[in-house]
């Protein structure tokens, strides 16, 4: 079974993110869910960004990096949207990564190095009409085309944070398929 470090999105460690982690735990995986916002959750994306600006992006980045301290390096780094920034950075820069899971976002690989680490599998998931994921889709396609270890899954619809069951954008059908794919991925790493 895999050990996963799962970073929440800009609205915080919501009940929906916790439920997703619990689904993976029920499948036998160990899942760590650091709370980078100290218990705060936000009703909207803008409120979450306002909090990050108030706290300072560098301070939040430090919390994200510190969440991996004390954990063995052979992790699967996962994130939802804003959380992908932490997961992708660690997957690309911390030796020993077993894999990466990006939901609702993907940054250009050059943000954290010159190339994706050889032998580190990655899955990228997003909605085809999601205005936020649309901005990241070129980077996701580039990553998927650069390595055979990458899979890109684009779902119909436009909901951002579609796998968070506590938010209005939740899409049960797409989330079921995403969870099925993620479970298979975690079993294979």
BELGI-V191856 format. One record per pair of residues at least 6 apart in sequence whose C-alpha atoms are under 8 Angstrom apart, sorted by the first residue. I is the first residue (numbers start at 1). J is the second residue. If there is no record, write none. Layout:
I,J  I,J
//
This chain:
1,28  1,29  1,30  1,186  1,187  2,29  2,30  2,75  2,76  2,186  2,187  2,189  3,29  3,30  3,31  3,32  3,74  3,75  3,76  4,29  4,30  4,31  4,32  4,75  4,76  4,77  4,78  5,31  5,32  5,33  5,34  5,68  5,75  5,76  5,77  5,78  5,87  6,21  6,31  6,32  6,33  6,34  6,77  6,78  6,79  6,80  6,83  6,87  7,33  7,34  7,35  7,64  7,78  7,79  7,80  7,83  7,84  7,86  7,87  8,14  8,17  8,33  8,34  8,35  8,36  8,79  8,80  8,81  8,82  8,83  9,79  9,80  9,81  9,82  9,83  9,161  10,42  10,45  10,48  10,49  10,81  10,82  10,83  11,41  11,42  11,43  11,44  11,45  11,47  11,48  12,35  12,36  12,37  12,39  12,40  12,41  12,42  12,48  13,33  13,34  13,35  13,36  13,37  13,39  13,40  13,41  14,41  14,164  14,166  15,164  15,165  15,166  16,163  16,164  16,165  16,166  16,167  17,164  17,165  18,33  19,165  20,163  20,164  21,31  21,33  22,31  24,30  24,31  24,183  25,31  27,183  29,186  34,64  34,67  36,60  36,63  36,64  37,60  41,48  42,48  52,60  61,86  64,86  65,86  65,90  73,94  73,95  73,96  73,97  74,96  74,97  74,98  75,96  75,97  75,98  75,99  76,91  76,97  76,98  76,99  76,100  76,101  77,87  77,88  77,90  77,91  77,97  77,99  77,100  77,101  78,84  78,87  78,88  78,100  78,101  78,102  78,103  79,85  79,86  79,87  79,101  79,102  79,103  80,102  80,103  80,104  80,105  80,161  81,102  81,103  81,104  81,105  81,106  81,161  82,105  84,102  84,103  84,105  84,106  85,106  85,107  87,100  87,101  87,102  88,100  88,102  88,106  88,107  88,112  89,112  90,97  91,97  91,99  91,100  91,117  91,120  92,112  92,113  92,116  92,117  93,112  93,113  97,120  98,120  98,121  98,189  99,120  99,121  99,122  99,189  100,120  100,121  100,122  100,123  101,122  101,123  101,124  101,182  102,122  102,123  102,124  102,125  103,124  103,125  103,126  103,161  104,124  104,125  104,126  104,127  104,132  104,133  104,160  104,161  105,124  105,125  105,126  105,132  105,133  105,136  105,137  105,140  106,124  106,133  106,136  106,137  106,139  106,140  107,136  107,139  107,140  108,136  108,139  108,140  108,142  108,143  109,115  109,116  109,139  109,143  116,143  116,147  119,149  120,149  121,149  121,150  121,189  122,149  122,150  122,151  123,150  123,151  123,152  123,153  123,182  123,185  124,140  124,150  124,151  124,152  124,153  125,152  125,153  125,154  125,155  125,178  126,133  126,153  126,154  126,155  126,160  127,133  127,154  127,155  127,156  127,157  127,158  127,159  127,160  127,162  128,134  128,154  128,155  128,156  128,157  128,158  129,156  129,157  129,158  129,159  130,157  130,158  130,159  130,160  131,158  131,160  132,160  133,160  140,152  141,152  143,150  144,150  144,151  144,152  155,174  159,169  159,170  159,171  160,169  161,167  161,169  161,170  162,169  162,170  162,171  162,174  162,175  163,170  163,171  163,172  163,174  163,175  163,178  164,170  165,171  165,172
//
